[in-house]
Amino acid sequence: MNPKNVRIEPPDLSHYEENRSKFPLDELAKYAGKHVAFTPDGTRILASADTWEELDVLLDAAGIPLSQAVHEYVEPPDEIWIF
Amino acid sequence: MSLVFPYRLKSVNQPILTLGGRWSRPRPLIIVSIIGASSTRVTLGLLDTGADDTVFPQHLAAPLGIDLSNAPIGYMRTANLGRAPVRYAQVRLRITDGVEQRDWPVWVGFTPVPLNQPLLGFAGFLQFFTATFHGDYEKVELTVNSLYPGT
């Protein structure tokens, strides 16, 4: 339960993909290597941090329910994935 | 009906030789909600055909209302971090492409390995879908199959 002991339902993500796809790549590049929290409508970054745990602390401190933020990791531009 | 997710584009700082000189890399990353007993988290996850299980970072468990202290345990091997424990718990996963929504109960793993995003692997995720990776259109199409246990 959240601090107020009230269950918060999953956010409405129906517009997330549409709006998030329009988020400018050059703006996103400023967050390279960071974990970021987007609004559920995908229009805005609420907070950013070096780790996912630190991001959660920032959201908590700002009074933003963790369930109402969309987490993404913004990769540094010079990394590739090989698994 | 299928859910269709465009690949996410990652910008790079130099032209990509192996992709004809383009300046972005397409990735099959999709938004997934993990729903526990007391809360929900929403995150970008990697559709990973090379992952046996669906795995989330362990720090998400407690806020979701999941107690991992007596959870079944297994081990995963990662490319860069070696062998690491995975504790399993039942949750619900939810995905939507803005048109269609799918929501199903599932066992997923939680690991202390610092994953940058969850791995949406075979057990718990890809086993329930026919996944078509359209390399030409840079999108992935997920269609539920006969194993799909949700709504």
gemmi code that builds the backbone of each chain (N, CA, C; Angstrom):
import gemmi

chains = {
    "A": [
        ("MET", (0.842, -1.200, 0.000), (0.000, 0.000, 0.000), (0.882, 1.256, 0.000)),
        ("ASN", (0.397, 2.319, -0.555), (1.131, 3.568, -0.509), (0.994, 4.165, 0.889)),
        ("PRO", (1.690, 5.260, 1.148), (1.679, 5.807, 2.510), (0.280, 6.129, 3.036)),
        ("LYS", (-0.628, 6.440, 2.175), (-1.975, 6.767, 2.640), (-2.853, 5.513, 2.727)),
        ("ASN", (-2.227, 4.367, 2.505), (-2.928, 3.106, 2.634), (-4.105, 2.976, 1.669)),
        ("VAL", (-3.959, 3.627, 0.533), (-5.005, 3.559, -0.478), (-4.379, 2.978, -1.747)),
        ("ARG", (-4.965, 1.938, -2.241), (-4.423, 1.345, -3.446), (-4.665, 2.271, -4.630)),
        ("ILE", (-3.611, 2.500, -5.386), (-3.743, 3.326, -6.585), (-3.732, 2.412, -7.796)),
        ("GLU", (-4.718, 2.520, -8.611), (-4.848, 1.638, -9.761), (-3.770, 1.961, -10.802)),
        ("PRO", (-3.478, 1.002, -11.669), (-2.503, 1.263, -12.729), (-2.902, 2.506, -13.526)),
        ("PRO", (-1.911, 3.270, -13.953), (-2.237, 4.505, -14.667), (-2.801, 4.250, -16.060)),
        ("ASP", (-3.457, 5.258, -16.575), (-3.978, 5.201, -17.948), (-2.818, 5.463, -18.905)),
        ("LEU", (-2.429, 4.449, -19.653), (-1.292, 4.567, -20.560), (-1.735, 4.650, -22.016)),
        ("SER", (-3.015, 4.931, -22.230), (-3.555, 4.857, -23.591), (-2.903, 5.856, -24.551)),
        ("HIS", (-2.334, 6.932, -24.028), (-1.697, 7.920, -24.916), (-0.184, 7.928, -24.784)),
        ("TYR", (0.337, 7.009, -23.961), (1.770, 7.058, -23.679), (2.611, 6.878, -24.942)),
        ("GLU", (2.355, 5.807, -25.660), (3.200, 5.499, -26.818), (3.149, 6.619, -27.855)),
        ("GLU", (1.966, 7.134, -28.098), (1.809, 8.194, -29.107), (2.622, 9.435, -28.706)),
        ("ASN", (2.470, 9.845, -27.468), (3.174, 11.055, -27.023), (4.671, 10.825, -26.833)),
        ("ARG", (4.996, 9.659, -26.281), (6.412, 9.373, -26.016), (7.205, 9.315, -27.315)),
        ("SER", (6.578, 8.815, -28.387), (7.282, 8.723, -29.670), (7.596, 10.108, -30.238)),
        ("LYS", (6.890, 11.124, -29.750), (7.142, 12.495, -30.227), (8.153, 13.234, -29.349)),
        ("PHE", (8.568, 12.596, -28.256), (9.514, 13.269, -27.353), (10.834, 13.449, -28.098)),
        ("PRO", (11.364, 14.669, -28.144), (12.558, 14.936, -28.970), (13.766, 14.126, -28.525)),
        ("LEU", (14.427, 13.475, -29.488), (15.598, 12.662, -29.167), (16.731, 13.515, -28.602)),
        ("ASP", (16.852, 14.763, -29.099), (17.950, 15.591, -28.580), (17.693, 16.012, -27.136)),
        ("GLU", (16.423, 16.148, -26.782), (16.088, 16.451, -25.393), (16.364, 15.224, -24.514)),
        ("LEU", (15.984, 14.061, -25.030), (16.216, 12.824, -24.288), (17.712, 12.565, -24.104)),
        ("ALA", (18.496, 12.980, -25.091), (19.944, 12.745, -25.034), (20.586, 13.411, -23.821)),
        ("LYS", (19.943, 14.444, -23.291), (20.479, 15.110, -22.091), (20.465, 14.180, -20.878)),
        ("TYR", (19.674, 13.124, -20.956), (19.540, 12.195, -19.832), (20.313, 10.895, -20.076)),
        ("ALA", (21.239, 10.912, -20.986), (21.990, 9.686, -21.323), (22.633, 9.086, -20.074)),
        ("GLY", (22.433, 7.792, -19.908), (22.998, 7.095, -18.755), (22.160, 7.214, -17.497)),
        ("LYS", (21.017, 7.872, -17.606), (20.167, 8.086, -16.429), (18.903, 7.216, -16.499)),
        ("HIS", (18.351, 6.997, -15.332), (17.009, 6.424, -15.222), (16.040, 7.607, -15.109)),
        ("VAL", (15.000, 7.586, -15.907), (14.063, 8.707, -15.900), (12.651, 8.202, -15.630)),
        ("ALA", (11.817, 9.113, -15.127), (10.405, 8.805, -14.901), (9.570, 9.745, -15.754)),
        ("PHE", (8.792, 9.165, -16.652), (7.890, 9.939, -17.491), (6.506, 10.000, -16.850)),
        ("THR", (5.754, 11.007, -17.229), (4.339, 11.041, -16.867), (3.618, 9.921, -17.621)),
        ("PRO", (2.495, 9.429, -17.090), (1.787, 8.332, -17.764), (1.276, 8.688, -19.164)),
        ("ASP", (1.186, 9.987, -19.472), (0.775, 10.346, -20.831), (1.974, 10.514, -21.764)),
        ("GLY", (3.188, 10.321, -21.238), (4.381, 10.318, -22.080), (4.841, 11.673, -22.562)),
        ("THR", (4.362, 12.735, -21.968), (4.710, 14.064, -22.481), (5.878, 14.708, -21.740)),
        ("ARG", (6.161, 14.256, -20.511), (7.054, 15.001, -19.650), (7.912, 14.073, -18.804)),
        ("ILE", (9.143, 14.503, -18.512), (9.992, 13.766, -17.578), (9.814, 14.373, -16.194)),
        ("LEU", (9.465, 13.526, -15.245), (9.204, 13.983, -13.877), (10.476, 14.085, -13.053)),
        ("ALA", (11.383, 13.145, -13.256), (12.608, 13.109, -12.459), (13.621, 12.220, -13.162)),
        ("SER", (14.885, 12.361, -12.767), (15.935, 11.495, -13.316), (16.972, 11.234, -12.231)),
        ("ALA", (17.682, 10.112, -12.364), (18.700, 9.748, -11.372), (19.665, 8.740, -11.992)),
        ("ASP", (20.769, 8.529, -11.282), (21.773, 7.600, -11.791), (21.329, 6.140, -11.682)),
        ("THR", (20.502, 5.830, -10.694), (20.021, 4.456, -10.543), (18.495, 4.468, -10.408)),
        ("TRP", (17.919, 3.309, -10.642), (16.460, 3.168, -10.533), (16.013, 3.418, -9.086)),
        ("GLU", (16.809, 2.876, -8.137), (16.479, 3.073, -6.723), (16.492, 4.553, -6.346)),
        ("GLU", (17.508, 5.274, -6.810), (17.591, 6.707, -6.521), (16.421, 7.456, -7.145)),
        ("LEU", (16.011, 7.012, -8.309), (14.861, 7.650, -8.963), (13.612, 7.497, -8.104)),
        ("ASP", (13.429, 6.295, -7.555), (12.263, 6.059, -6.700), (12.286, 6.961, -5.463)),
        ("VAL", (13.477, 7.161, -4.910), (13.606, 8.040, -3.733), (13.185, 9.467, -4.095)),
        ("LEU", (13.621, 9.927, -5.262), (13.269, 11.283, -5.699), (11.761, 11.430, -5.908)),
        ("LEU", (11.160, 10.409, -6.519), (9.710, 10.466, -6.759), (8.951, 10.475, -5.433)),
        ("ASP", (9.404, 9.616, -4.527), (8.792, 9.566, -3.191), (8.868, 10.929, -2.508)),
        ("ALA", (10.067, 11.517, -2.569), (10.275, 12.812, -1.910), (9.399, 13.895, -2.521)),
        ("ALA", (9.107, 13.753, -3.805), (8.268, 14.741, -4.485), (6.781, 14.452, -4.307)),
        ("GLY", (6.474, 13.362, -3.614), (5.074, 13.014, -3.379), (4.386, 12.397, -4.580)),
        ("ILE", (5.177, 11.898, -5.516), (4.607, 11.271, -6.725), (4.509, 9.768, -6.489)),
        ("PRO", (3.315, 9.203, -6.520), (3.198, 7.748, -6.342), (4.028, 7.003, -7.393)),
        ("LEU", (4.780, 6.002, -6.949), (5.647, 5.269, -7.873), (4.849, 4.605, -8.982)),
        ("SER", (3.599, 4.279, -8.666), (2.766, 3.605, -9.671), (2.322, 4.552, -10.780)),
        ("GLN", (2.490, 5.843, -10.568), (2.002, 6.811, -11.544), (3.141, 7.435, -12.342)),
        ("ALA", (4.250, 6.724, -12.436), (5.379, 7.174, -13.247), (5.826, 6.015, -14.131)),
        ("VAL", (6.304, 6.336, -15.303), (6.785, 5.309, -16.230), (8.302, 5.365, -16.268)),
        ("HIS", (8.921, 4.253, -15.864), (10.373, 4.198, -15.789), (10.977, 3.855, -17.148)),
        ("GLU", (12.049, 4.571, -17.482), (12.865, 4.205, -18.642), (14.329, 4.450, -18.305)),
        ("TYR", (15.198, 3.660, -18.903), (16.632, 3.913, -18.816), (17.074, 4.493, -20.150)),
        ("VAL", (17.761, 5.614, -20.102), (18.239, 6.264, -21.324), (19.690, 5.858, -21.538)),
        ("GLU", (19.899, 5.071, -22.551), (21.245, 4.546, -22.772), (22.211, 5.618, -23.251)),
        ("PRO", (23.459, 5.509, -22.826), (24.483, 6.380, -23.390), (24.596, 6.131, -24.895)),
        ("PRO", (24.917, 7.165, -25.665), (24.895, 7.030, -27.129), (25.997, 6.153, -27.695)),
        ("ASP", (27.023, 5.848, -26.892), (28.154, 5.099, -27.438), (28.156, 3.632, -27.028)),
        ("GLU", (27.044, 3.143, -26.491), (26.978, 1.745, -26.065), (26.116, 0.932, -27.015)),
        ("ILE", (26.535, -0.304, -27.251), (25.676, -1.235, -27.969), (25.426, -2.439, -27.069)),
        ("TRP", (24.361, -3.164, -27.359), (24.033, -4.343, -26.562), (24.439, -5.602, -27.317)),
        ("ILE", (25.185, -6.426, -26.642), (25.457, -7.776, -27.147), (25.179, -8.711, -25.978)),
        ("PHE", (24.176, -9.542, -26.090), (23.857, -10.472, -24.996), (24.321, -11.869, -25.343)),
    ],
    "B": [
        ("MET", (-6.876, -9.958, -32.934), (-6.215, -8.644, -32.853), (-4.793, -8.803, -32.314)),
        ("SER", (-3.944, -7.956, -32.783), (-2.551, -7.944, -32.323), (-2.228, -6.617, -31.663)),
        ("LEU", (-1.243, -6.663, -30.816), (-0.691, -5.427, -30.284), (0.561, -5.104, -31.095)),
        ("VAL", (0.660, -3.868, -31.510), (1.782, -3.462, -32.350), (2.594, -2.390, -31.628)),
        ("PHE", (3.882, -2.629, -31.516), (4.763, -1.693, -30.818), (5.902, -1.281, -31.748)),
        ("PRO", (5.972, -0.006, -32.090), (7.134, 0.449, -32.857), (8.398, 0.279, -32.026)),
        ("TYR", (9.494, -0.050, -32.688), (10.767, -0.109, -31.972), (11.087, 1.272, -31.410)),
        ("ARG", (11.740, 1.270, -30.256), (12.249, 2.517, -29.701), (13.556, 2.872, -30.398)),
        ("LEU", (13.748, 4.149, -30.676), (14.982, 4.584, -31.321), (15.929, 5.171, -30.296)),
        ("LYS", (17.144, 4.658, -30.295), (18.175, 5.177, -29.411), (19.140, 5.997, -30.262)),
        ("SER", (19.314, 7.265, -29.920), (20.228, 8.093, -30.704), (21.672, 7.754, -30.340)),
        ("VAL", (22.558, 7.906, -31.290), (23.967, 7.581, -31.098), (24.819, 8.782, -31.477)),
        ("ASN", (26.110, 8.706, -31.117), (26.957, 9.876, -31.351), (27.848, 9.748, -32.571)),
        ("GLN", (27.637, 8.685, -33.338), (28.349, 8.567, -34.608), (27.538, 7.659, -35.526)),
        ("PRO", (27.717, 7.797, -36.833), (26.952, 6.944, -37.756), (27.222, 5.469, -37.480)),
        ("ILE", (26.188, 4.659, -37.600), (26.319, 3.228, -37.306), (26.683, 2.488, -38.591)),
        ("LEU", (27.927, 2.044, -38.638), (28.453, 1.385, -39.837), (27.580, 0.207, -40.249)),
        ("THR", (27.190, -0.601, -39.249), (26.480, -1.846, -39.550), (25.019, -1.618, -39.933)),
        ("LEU", (24.558, -0.388, -39.800), (23.185, -0.075, -40.190), (23.153, 0.977, -41.304)),
        ("GLY", (24.175, 0.959, -42.121), (24.172, 1.824, -43.299), (24.403, 3.292, -42.992)),
        ("GLY", (24.969, 3.579, -41.854), (25.308, 4.964, -41.544), (24.214, 5.745, -40.851)),
        ("ARG", (23.158, 5.078, -40.410), (22.093, 5.812, -39.727), (22.536, 6.234, -38.322)),
        ("TRP", (21.790, 7.165, -37.727), (22.159, 7.775, -36.461), (21.279, 7.322, -35.297)),
        ("SER", (20.600, 6.235, -35.465), (19.798, 5.725, -34.347), (19.722, 4.213, -34.432)),
        ("ARG", (19.582, 3.612, -33.248), (19.431, 2.162, -33.187), (18.010, 1.810, -32.778)),
        ("PRO", (17.332, 0.945, -33.538), (15.993, 0.504, -33.155), (16.051, -0.643, -32.159)),
        ("ARG", (15.185, -0.602, -31.154), (15.187, -1.627, -30.109), (13.765, -2.102, -29.826)),
        ("PRO", (13.563, -3.415, -29.621), (12.221, -3.920, -29.279), (11.932, -3.756, -27.790)),
        ("LEU", (11.727, -2.534, -27.396), (11.413, -2.193, -26.003), (9.951, -1.780, -25.924)),
        ("ILE", (9.241, -2.319, -24.941), (7.829, -1.978, -24.803), (7.518, -1.644, -23.339)),
        ("ILE", (6.450, -0.901, -23.168), (6.015, -0.557, -21.824), (5.229, -1.724, -21.227)),
        ("VAL", (5.602, -2.098, -19.999), (4.904, -3.176, -19.301), (4.574, -2.706, -17.885)),
        ("SER", (3.384, -3.047, -17.436), (2.995, -2.785, -16.044), (3.095, -4.091, -15.280)),
        ("ILE", (3.732, -4.035, -14.124), (3.785, -5.188, -13.229), (2.924, -4.842, -12.022)),
        ("ILE", (1.943, -5.703, -11.779), (0.914, -5.412, -10.785), (1.040, -6.402, -9.641)),
        ("GLY", (1.323, -5.884, -8.448), (1.434, -6.720, -7.269), (0.217, -6.574, -6.381)),
        ("ALA", (0.332, -7.116, -5.175), (-0.800, -7.117, -4.251), (-1.185, -5.722, -3.809)),
        ("SER", (-0.211, -4.812, -3.771), (-0.521, -3.498, -3.226), (-0.227, -2.329, -4.143)),
        ("SER", (0.448, -2.568, -5.244), (0.756, -1.437, -6.109), (1.117, -1.915, -7.515)),
        ("THR", (1.456, -0.956, -8.340), (1.813, -1.201, -9.740), (3.067, -0.415, -10.073)),
        ("ARG", (3.916, -0.979, -10.911), (5.017, -0.215, -11.488), (4.930, -0.338, -12.997)),
        ("VAL", (5.306, 0.735, -13.659), (5.281, 0.758, -15.118), (6.690, 1.045, -15.600)),
        ("THR", (7.164, 0.247, -16.526), (8.541, 0.406, -16.970), (8.707, -0.078, -18.402)),
        ("LEU", (9.770, 0.389, -19.007), (10.145, -0.101, -20.319), (10.851, -1.443, -20.139)),
        ("GLY", (10.450, -2.444, -20.905), (11.087, -3.755, -20.813), (11.557, -4.217, -22.180)),
        ("LEU", (12.591, -5.046, -22.162), (13.177, -5.543, -23.407), (12.558, -6.886, -23.782)),
        ("LEU", (11.981, -6.961, -24.971), (11.527, -8.251, -25.490), (12.778, -9.046, -25.856)),
        ("ASP", (13.042, -10.098, -25.092), (14.330, -10.779, -25.177), (14.123, -12.259, -25.476)),
        ("THR", (14.268, -12.616, -26.721), (14.072, -14.023, -27.101), (15.191, -14.913, -26.554)),
        ("GLY", (16.252, -14.312, -26.043), (17.347, -15.096, -25.468), (17.227, -15.322, -23.978)),
        ("ALA", (16.209, -14.734, -23.356), (16.044, -14.881, -21.905), (15.054, -16.003, -21.611)),
        ("ASP", (15.428, -16.900, -20.715), (14.541, -18.017, -20.365), (13.338, -17.551, -19.556)),
        ("ASP", (13.555, -16.611, -18.663), (12.499, -16.137, -17.760), (12.245, -14.650, -17.967)),
        ("THR", (11.166, -14.196, -17.369), (10.873, -12.766, -17.302), (11.368, -12.284, -15.949)),
        ("VAL", (12.261, -11.307, -15.969), (12.976, -10.941, -14.746), (12.947, -9.432, -14.523)),
        ("PHE", (12.656, -9.073, -13.271), (12.607, -7.665, -12.862), (13.652, -7.423, -11.777)),
        ("PRO", (14.055, -6.163, -11.612), (14.965, -5.848, -10.507), (14.287, -6.101, -9.158)),
        ("GLN", (15.059, -6.616, -8.220), (14.510, -7.032, -6.933), (13.949, -5.873, -6.110)),
        ("HIS", (14.487, -4.679, -6.295), (14.027, -3.561, -5.460), (12.571, -3.181, -5.733)),
        ("LEU", (12.013, -3.684, -6.830), (10.608, -3.378, -7.122), (9.650, -4.211, -6.276)),
        ("ALA", (10.142, -5.333, -5.738), (9.228, -6.302, -5.125), (8.485, -5.743, -3.905)),
        ("ALA", (9.215, -5.224, -2.944), (8.568, -4.782, -1.693), (7.492, -3.722, -1.928)),
        ("PRO", (7.782, -2.675, -2.707), (6.720, -1.686, -2.959), (5.490, -2.263, -3.669)),
        ("LEU", (5.695, -3.371, -4.373), (4.550, -4.005, -5.036), (3.735, -4.862, -4.065)),
        ("GLY", (4.258, -5.034, -2.855), (3.576, -5.870, -1.878), (3.993, -7.322, -1.963)),
        ("ILE", (5.191, -7.563, -2.484), (5.683, -8.936, -2.666), (6.787, -9.224, -1.645)),
        ("ASP", (6.572, -10.265, -0.870), (7.560, -10.700, 0.115), (8.377, -11.837, -0.501)),
        ("LEU", (9.640, -11.585, -0.719), (10.485, -12.582, -1.381), (11.246, -13.465, -0.390)),
        ("SER", (11.008, -13.261, 0.919), (11.838, -13.950, 1.903), (11.716, -15.471, 1.815)),
        ("ASN", (10.533, -15.972, 1.479), (10.367, -17.423, 1.341), (10.036, -17.832, -0.097)),
        ("ALA", (10.418, -16.987, -1.015), (10.068, -17.236, -2.421), (10.938, -18.337, -3.013)),
        ("PRO", (10.391, -19.086, -3.960), (11.214, -20.062, -4.678), (12.407, -19.364, -5.321)),
        ("ILE", (13.535, -20.059, -5.306), (14.758, -19.415, -5.796), (15.360, -20.210, -6.947)),
        ("GLY", (15.957, -19.502, -7.875), (16.693, -20.116, -8.967), (17.924, -19.268, -9.241)),
        ("TYR", (18.612, -19.591, -10.315), (19.813, -18.829, -10.637), (19.823, -18.478, -12.113)),
        ("MET", (20.285, -17.277, -12.398), (20.406, -16.848, -13.779), (21.875, -16.568, -14.071)),
        ("ARG", (22.223, -16.654, -15.326), (23.587, -16.294, -15.730), (23.476, -15.145, -16.711)),
        ("THR", (24.167, -14.076, -16.412), (24.139, -12.922, -17.297), (25.453, -12.836, -18.054)),
        ("ALA", (25.401, -12.101, -19.152), (26.582, -12.022, -20.006), (27.751, -11.357, -19.284)),
        ("ASN", (27.454, -10.379, -18.429), (28.558, -9.603, -17.854), (28.693, -9.744, -16.342)),
        ("LEU", (27.685, -10.295, -15.663), (27.733, -10.310, -14.206), (27.785, -11.713, -13.613)),
        ("GLY", (27.882, -12.711, -14.456), (28.006, -14.062, -13.935), (26.688, -14.619, -13.422)),
        ("ARG", (26.808, -15.469, -12.377), (25.648, -16.178, -11.845), (25.013, -15.342, -10.744)),
        ("ALA", (23.683, -15.263, -10.780), (23.002, -14.428, -9.786), (21.683, -15.092, -9.407)),
        ("PRO", (21.256, -14.908, -8.148), (19.995, -15.517, -7.729), (18.785, -14.816, -8.335)),
        ("VAL", (17.727, -15.588, -8.493), (16.437, -15.056, -8.939), (15.373, -15.621, -8.008)),
        ("ARG", (14.570, -14.771, -7.423), (13.467, -15.231, -6.572), (12.160, -14.996, -7.320)),
        ("TYR", (11.288, -15.995, -7.237), (10.091, -15.976, -8.076), (8.842, -15.640, -7.268)),
        ("ALA", (7.944, -14.899, -7.891), (6.685, -14.532, -7.244), (5.608, -14.364, -8.306)),
        ("GLN", (4.371, -14.467, -7.857), (3.239, -14.313, -8.772), (2.792, -12.857, -8.815)),
        ("VAL", (2.620, -12.364, -10.019), (2.155, -10.999, -10.244), (1.184, -11.030, -11.430)),
        ("ARG", (0.738, -9.868, -11.830), (0.042, -9.738, -13.111), (0.891, -8.822, -13.988)),
        ("LEU", (0.928, -9.103, -15.256), (1.568, -8.214, -16.221), (0.494, -7.632, -17.122)),
        ("ARG", (0.698, -6.407, -17.521), (-0.259, -5.739, -18.403), (0.501, -4.979, -19.477)),
        ("ILE", (0.057, -5.111, -20.705), (0.635, -4.330, -21.796), (-0.487, -3.729, -22.621)),
        ("THR", (-0.200, -2.599, -23.232), (-1.160, -2.000, -24.152), (-0.396, -1.249, -25.232)),
        ("ASP", (-0.953, -1.254, -26.416), (-0.370, -0.439, -27.491), (-1.215, 0.810, -27.732)),
        ("GLY", (-2.123, 1.077, -26.812), (-3.016, 2.216, -26.941), (-4.330, 1.862, -27.600)),
        ("VAL", (-4.373, 0.673, -28.193), (-5.604, 0.212, -28.852), (-6.146, -1.009, -28.112)),
        ("GLU", (-5.273, -1.961, -27.911), (-5.647, -3.206, -27.255), (-4.857, -3.341, -25.958)),
        ("GLN", (-5.457, -4.020, -24.996), (-4.770, -4.244, -23.722), (-4.800, -5.721, -23.374)),
        ("ARG", (-3.728, -6.229, -22.832), (-3.657, -7.615, -22.349), (-3.144, -7.611, -20.910)),
        ("ASP", (-3.682, -8.530, -20.114), (-3.407, -8.561, -18.680), (-3.470, -10.022, -18.251)),
        ("TRP", (-2.389, -10.535, -17.648), (-2.374, -11.958, -17.326), (-1.593, -12.236, -16.045)),
        ("PRO", (-1.992, -13.309, -15.340), (-1.265, -13.720, -14.131), (-0.050, -14.543, -14.508)),
        ("VAL", (1.018, -14.386, -13.739), (2.254, -15.018, -14.168), (3.252, -15.088, -13.016)),
        ("TRP", (4.165, -16.054, -13.112), (5.330, -16.089, -12.234), (6.449, -15.316, -12.921)),
        ("VAL", (7.054, -14.396, -12.179), (8.224, -13.693, -12.715), (9.351, -13.777, -11.701)),
        ("GLY", (10.558, -13.501, -12.174), (11.714, -13.521, -11.286), (12.111, -12.114, -10.867)),
        ("PHE", (12.711, -12.040, -9.689), (13.285, -10.783, -9.201), (14.746, -11.052, -8.856)),
        ("THR", (15.622, -10.204, -9.342), (17.046, -10.424, -9.128), (17.725, -9.183, -8.556)),
        ("PRO", (18.739, -9.390, -7.702), (19.507, -8.242, -7.212), (20.441, -7.666, -8.267)),
        ("VAL", (20.611, -8.359, -9.378), (21.440, -7.807, -10.461), (20.834, -6.473, -10.901)),
        ("PRO", (21.651, -5.426, -10.995), (21.108, -4.106, -11.342), (20.721, -3.989, -12.818)),
        ("LEU", (19.580, -4.541, -13.151), (19.085, -4.457, -14.528), (18.652, -3.022, -14.827)),
        ("ASN", (18.977, -2.552, -16.012), (18.492, -1.225, -16.403), (17.027, -1.265, -16.827)),
        ("GLN", (16.597, -2.412, -17.305), (15.185, -2.617, -17.600), (14.882, -4.100, -17.462)),
        ("PRO", (13.616, -4.438, -17.202), (13.263, -5.855, -17.095), (13.536, -6.582, -18.408)),
        ("LEU", (13.757, -7.883, -18.273), (13.902, -8.744, -19.441), (12.605, -9.516, -19.612)),
        ("LEU", (11.947, -9.315, -20.722), (10.683, -9.994, -20.998), (11.019, -11.223, -21.825)),
        ("GLY", (11.273, -12.320, -21.114), (11.766, -13.530, -21.746), (10.656, -14.522, -22.071)),
        ("PHE", (11.073, -15.781, -22.242), (10.101, -16.794, -22.684), (9.056, -17.090, -21.606)),
        ("ALA", (9.500, -17.608, -20.451), (8.532, -17.963, -19.402), (7.891, -16.696, -18.853)),
        ("GLY", (6.600, -16.677, -18.883), (5.870, -15.545, -18.323), (5.499, -14.481, -19.314)),
        ("PHE", (6.204, -14.463, -20.452), (5.866, -13.416, -21.429), (5.765, -13.984, -22.854)),
        ("LEU", (6.897, -14.237, -23.478), (6.866, -14.616, -24.898), (6.159, -15.945, -25.138)),
        ("GLN", (6.086, -16.807, -24.110), (5.396, -18.079, -24.289), (3.922, -17.890, -24.606)),
        ("PHE", (3.367, -16.751, -24.248), (1.932, -16.507, -24.419), (1.580, -15.764, -25.707)),
        ("PHE", (2.593, -15.459, -26.499), (2.354, -14.665, -27.709), (3.052, -15.277, -28.912)),
        ("THR", (2.474, -15.019, -30.065), (3.228, -15.167, -31.299), (3.825, -13.802, -31.571)),
        ("ALA", (5.142, -13.728, -31.523), (5.829, -12.441, -31.668), (6.465, -12.357, -33.050)),
        ("THR", (6.088, -11.334, -33.778), (6.670, -11.123, -35.103), (7.494, -9.846, -35.074)),
        ("PHE", (8.776, -10.002, -35.299), (9.684, -8.856, -35.292), (9.871, -8.385, -36.737)),
        ("HIS", (9.253, -7.274, -37.041), (9.317, -6.740, -38.405), (10.563, -5.863, -38.523)),
        ("GLY", (11.652, -6.458, -38.982), (12.880, -5.684, -39.113), (12.762, -4.556, -40.112)),
        ("ASP", (11.964, -4.773, -41.140), (11.836, -3.730, -42.165), (11.011, -2.539, -41.672)),
        ("TYR", (9.964, -2.812, -40.953), (9.115, -1.720, -40.452), (9.500, -1.275, -39.032)),
        ("GLU", (10.452, -1.978, -38.455), (10.933, -1.659, -37.099), (9.773, -1.589, -36.114)),
        ("LYS", (9.041, -2.660, -36.089), (7.969, -2.782, -35.116), (7.818, -4.259, -34.765)),
        ("VAL", (7.238, -4.509, -33.603), (6.991, -5.885, -33.194), (5.493, -6.049, -32.965)),
        ("GLU", (5.019, -7.201, -33.403), (3.588, -7.487, -33.332), (3.397, -8.686, -32.410)),
        ("LEU", (2.571, -8.513, -31.386), (2.307, -9.585, -30.429), (0.857, -10.031, -30.550)),
        ("THR", (0.671, -11.309, -30.804), (-0.667, -11.881, -30.907), (-0.788, -12.988, -29.871)),
        ("VAL", (-1.821, -12.931, -29.046), (-1.948, -13.955, -28.013), (-2.117, -15.326, -28.661)),
        ("ASN", (-1.563, -16.348, -28.011), (-1.683, -17.706, -28.525), (-2.537, -18.559, -27.580)),
        ("SER", (-2.575, -19.856, -27.834), (-3.473, -20.727, -27.079), (-3.065, -20.890, -25.615)),
        ("LEU", (-1.848, -20.535, -25.270), (-1.393, -20.653, -23.881), (-1.746, -19.433, -23.039)),
        ("TYR", (-2.158, -18.373, -23.704), (-2.373, -17.109, -22.990), (-3.420, -17.282, -21.890)),
        ("PRO", (-3.068, -16.960, -20.633), (-3.965, -17.248, -19.510), (-4.791, -16.045, -19.042)),
        ("GLY", (-4.704, -14.940, -19.741), (-5.307, -13.722, -19.197), (-6.515, -13.227, -19.949)),
        ("THR", (-6.722, -11.909, -19.814), (-7.888, -11.273, -20.430), (-7.450, -10.303, -21.506)),
    ],
}
model = gemmi.Model(1)
for chain_id, residues in chains.items():
    chain = gemmi.Chain(chain_id)
    for i, (resn, *xyz) in enumerate(residues, 1):
        res = gemmi.Residue()
        res.name, res.seqid = resn, gemmi.SeqId(i, " ")
        for name, pos in zip(("N", "CA", "C"), xyz):
            atom = gemmi.Atom()
            atom.name, atom.element = name, gemmi.Element(name[0])
            atom.pos, atom.b_iso = gemmi.Position(*pos), 0.0
            res.add_atom(atom)
        chain.add_residue(res)
    model.add_chain(chain)
structure = gemmi.Structure()
structure.add_model(model)
structure.setup_entities()
